[in-house]
Amino acid sequence: MMYIVQWKSKDPIATAKKYVEKGHGIMAGVKVLQDLHVVGSPSGFLLVETDQPELLHKAAAAWGEPTMECSVIPVISGEQAKAAL
């Protein structure tokens, strides 16, 4: 299943330092399809794929408070949406 991990930094300097040092923090078992950053904003999105959503919960908790707000949104492709209609 695919998910969008939406994030927004509460402390852009600390978040940037952590990102440069450790990457996006997604662990084995989760495939990152896209790593997107909003231009001029301390926020962005990851499009990921996994059959273990608990790993996303763990990653969001690790990146979350106090420096980040994270939300995880399950998504399907346009082709999957068409097939469901």
Beta strands, then each sheet from edge to edge (+ up, - down):
strand 1: 2-9
strand 2: 31-37
strand 3: 43-49
strand 4: 68-75
sheet 1: 2+ 3- 1+ 4-
end
